[in-house]
Amino acid sequence: MSLYKNYYLSHHIEDALQALADAPGTTRIIAGGTDLLLDLKQGRHLPVDTLVDVSQVEELSTLEVREGRIFIGASVPLNRIVSNDLVKTHLAALVEACELIGGPQVRNTATLGGNVAHALPAADGTIAMLALGAQAQIASLDGHRLVAMEDLFLGPGKSALDPKKDLLVGFFMPLQLAGQSSTFKRVMRPQGVALPILNMAAWLERQDGIIRKIRLSLGPAGPTPFRARKTESVLIGKEVNDTTISAAQQVLLDEAKFRTSPARATADYRKKLAIILLEDVLKAVWKQADRIRS
Ligand SMILES: Cc1cc2nc3c(=O)[nH]c(=O)nc-3n(C[C@H](O)[C@H](O)[C@H](O)COP(=O)(O)OP(=O)(O)OC[C@H]3O[C@@H](n4cnc5c(N)ncnc54)[C@H](O)[C@@H]3O)c2cc1C
C-alpha cells in the first residue's frame, strides 16, 4: 500500500506554500522523511494525500551568518551541521546534540527543521536550540514571522505550526561572545534508536566570576521541550560550586515533570539522571566559558 497519493517536489518557498494550500485532502511537508515516513508506515500518523518535499528549496538549505546571527535553514541535514566550522565555533551544544542523533545514514538525511517540527519533548536538536536561544523563522502565504523556540510547541508531537499553511524556513541563533559557552549531554539506552532517556543542554555567560546569564533545557521533562527557568534564576549571579549546584538540583526536581515511559525509564530514574546531568553540564559550561575569554 502506498503511503501517500501525490508527491510534490518544490524548489521555492512560495511554490511549497502554494502546494500546501492547493493540494486536496491532507497535506504534509516532508524533508528527510526519517520521522514522517516511519510514522506513516507504522500507523502512528494518519494517512496523507499529498507530501510536499522541501529538501531542495535553496533558502532552506542555507547556513551562514546573517544580520549578525547564525542562520541555519530548516532543510540543512544534521551531518552538515556537525561538520560546519561556524557551528562548531559558536554553537557547541548543537554539534554535540546532532552528532548523537541516529547513525551516519540518518544524519545524512534527517534535517534540523524536521527534528523541531516533529515536536517531541526530548528531540535532541530541539533541546540544544532551546538553550542556544534560537528563534524560528516561519513562512506562510501571509508573510514571514519570527517565533521564539519555546513558543513553537503545544504538546507531545504537536507544534504550533499549521500544517496546511506554515513552513519552517530556518533558525537564528546568536554568535558566541567572550565568556559564553554551551554544551549538550544525554543518557541513552545502548540499544536505543530514536530518543534519549534524558537529555540536557546549557548555555551561559560567565563574567567576573559569576553567571551573568544562563539558559537550561532538558527533555523529556514535560509535554513540550522544557526550559528550566526557575533553575536558571537560582543560578544567576552565582559561581558554579557544590553549594549552587545542589540548590539548582533541588529547584530542577521541583519544576521539571518527569514521567515513566514503559520502553525507556521510570520517572524516579529520570530524576536521578537529572541530578547527574545538571552537575555535568554546569561544570562543563562554567569551565569552558572561562577558556573562551576573547
Ligand atoms: C534510526 C533513527 C534514529 C534516530 N535517532 C534520533 C535521536 O537520537 N535523537 C533525535 O532527536 N531524533 C532521532 N531520530 C529522529 C529523526 O531523525 C529526527 O527527528 C529528524 O531530524 C527529522 O528530520 P526529517 O528531515 O527526517 O523530518 P521529516 O520526517 O521529513 O519530517 C518530520 C516532521 O516535520 C515536518 N517538517 C519537516 N520539515 C518541515 C519544515 N521545513 N517546515 C514545517 N514542517 C516540517 C514534517 O511535516 C513532519 O511532521 C531518529 C530517527 C531514526 C529513523
The ligand as an SDF file (V2000), in Angstrom:
LIG
                    3D

 53 58  0  0  0  0  0  0  0  0999 V2000
   17.1190    5.2170   13.3080 C   0  0  0  0  0  0  0  0  0  0  0  0
   16.7240    6.5790   13.7930 C   0  0  0  0  0  0  0  0  0  0  0  0
   17.3800    7.1300   14.8810 C   0  0  0  0  0  0  0  0  0  0  0  0
   17.0250    8.3880   15.3530 C   0  0  0  0  0  0  0  0  0  0  0  0
   17.6850    8.9030   16.4390 N   0  0  0  0  0  0  0  0  0  0  0  0
   17.3120   10.0970   16.9470 C   0  0  0  0  0  0  0  0  0  0  0  0
   17.9660   10.6410   18.1030 C   0  0  0  0  0  0  0  0  0  0  0  0
   18.8610   10.0270   18.6710 O   0  0  0  0  0  0  0  0  0  0  0  0
   17.5460   11.8510   18.5620 N   0  0  0  0  0  0  0  0  0  0  0  0
   16.5580   12.5810   17.9350 C   0  0  0  0  0  0  0  0  0  0  0  0
   16.2450   13.6860   18.3830 O   0  0  0  0  0  0  0  0  0  0  0  0
   15.9240   12.0970   16.8370 N   0  0  0  0  0  0  0  0  0  0  0  0
   16.2760   10.8830   16.3390 C   0  0  0  0  0  0  0  0  0  0  0  0
   15.6240   10.3830   15.2330 N   0  0  0  0  0  0  0  0  0  0  0  0
   14.5170   11.1600   14.6670 C   0  0  0  0  0  0  0  0  0  0  0  0
   14.8080   11.9450   13.3770 C   0  0  0  0  0  0  0  0  0  0  0  0
   15.8970   11.5130   12.6440 O   0  0  0  0  0  0  0  0  0  0  0  0
   14.8520   13.4280   13.5630 C   0  0  0  0  0  0  0  0  0  0  0  0
   13.7560   13.9370   14.2770 O   0  0  0  0  0  0  0  0  0  0  0  0
   14.9670   14.1810   12.2100 C   0  0  0  0  0  0  0  0  0  0  0  0
   15.7420   15.3070   12.4970 O   0  0  0  0  0  0  0  0  0  0  0  0
   13.6730   14.5690   11.4850 C   0  0  0  0  0  0  0  0  0  0  0  0
   14.0060   15.3030   10.2930 O   0  0  0  0  0  0  0  0  0  0  0  0
   13.4570   14.8740    8.8550 P   0  0  0  0  0  0  0  0  0  0  0  0
   14.0070   15.8520    7.8860 O   0  0  0  0  0  0  0  0  0  0  0  0
   13.7310   13.4420    8.5780 O   0  0  0  0  0  0  0  0  0  0  0  0
   11.9130   15.1140    9.0990 O   0  0  0  0  0  0  0  0  0  0  0  0
   10.6550   14.5150    8.3060 P   0  0  0  0  0  0  0  0  0  0  0  0
   10.4770   13.0880    8.6820 O   0  0  0  0  0  0  0  0  0  0  0  0
   10.7540   14.8430    6.8710 O   0  0  0  0  0  0  0  0  0  0  0  0
    9.5090   15.4060    8.9630 O   0  0  0  0  0  0  0  0  0  0  0  0
    9.2130   15.3200   10.3440 C   0  0  0  0  0  0  0  0  0  0  0  0
    8.0680   16.2990   10.6570 C   0  0  0  0  0  0  0  0  0  0  0  0
    8.4990   17.6220   10.4310 O   0  0  0  0  0  0  0  0  0  0  0  0
    7.6680   18.2770    9.4680 C   0  0  0  0  0  0  0  0  0  0  0  0
    8.5690   19.1510    8.7020 N   0  0  0  0  0  0  0  0  0  0  0  0
    9.7490   18.8260    8.1200 C   0  0  0  0  0  0  0  0  0  0  0  0
   10.3260   19.9080    7.5850 N   0  0  0  0  0  0  0  0  0  0  0  0
    9.4980   20.9500    7.8340 C   0  0  0  0  0  0  0  0  0  0  0  0
    9.5340   22.3560    7.5320 C   0  0  0  0  0  0  0  0  0  0  0  0
   10.5640   22.9290    6.8730 N   0  0  0  0  0  0  0  0  0  0  0  0
    8.5030   23.1360    7.9430 N   0  0  0  0  0  0  0  0  0  0  0  0
    7.4470   22.5890    8.6120 C   0  0  0  0  0  0  0  0  0  0  0  0
    7.3470   21.2810    8.9210 N   0  0  0  0  0  0  0  0  0  0  0  0
    8.3650   20.4740    8.5310 C   0  0  0  0  0  0  0  0  0  0  0  0
    7.0200   17.1550    8.6860 C   0  0  0  0  0  0  0  0  0  0  0  0
    5.7700   17.5370    8.1260 O   0  0  0  0  0  0  0  0  0  0  0  0
    6.8490   16.1070    9.7630 C   0  0  0  0  0  0  0  0  0  0  0  0
    5.7040   16.3910   10.5320 O   0  0  0  0  0  0  0  0  0  0  0  0
   15.9810    9.1180   14.7230 C   0  0  0  0  0  0  0  0  0  0  0  0
   15.3270    8.5760   13.6080 C   0  0  0  0  0  0  0  0  0  0  0  0
   15.6890    7.3190   13.1430 C   0  0  0  0  0  0  0  0  0  0  0  0
   14.9680    6.7580   11.9560 C   0  0  0  0  0  0  0  0  0  0  0  0
  1  2  1  0
  2  3  1  0
  2 52  2  0
  3  4  2  0
  4  5  1  0
  4 50  1  0
  5  6  2  0
  6  7  1  0
  6 13  1  0
  7  8  2  0
  7  9  1  0
  9 10  1  0
 10 11  2  0
 10 12  1  0
 12 13  2  0
 13 14  1  0
 14 15  1  0
 14 50  1  0
 15 16  1  0
 16 17  1  0
 16 18  1  0
 18 19  1  0
 18 20  1  0
 20 21  1  0
 20 22  1  0
 22 23  1  0
 23 24  1  0
 24 25  2  0
 24 26  1  0
 24 27  1  0
 27 28  1  0
 28 29  2  0
 28 30  1  0
 28 31  1  0
 31 32  1  0
 32 33  1  0
 33 34  1  0
 33 48  1  0
 34 35  1  0
 35 36  1  0
 35 46  1  0
 36 37  1  0
 36 45  1  0
 37 38  2  0
 38 39  1  0
 39 40  1  0
 39 45  2  0
 40 41  1  0
 40 42  2  0
 42 43  1  0
 43 44  2  0
 44 45  1  0
 46 47  1  0
 46 48  1  0
 48 49  1  0
 50 51  2  0
 51 52  1  0
 52 53  1  0
M  END
$$$$
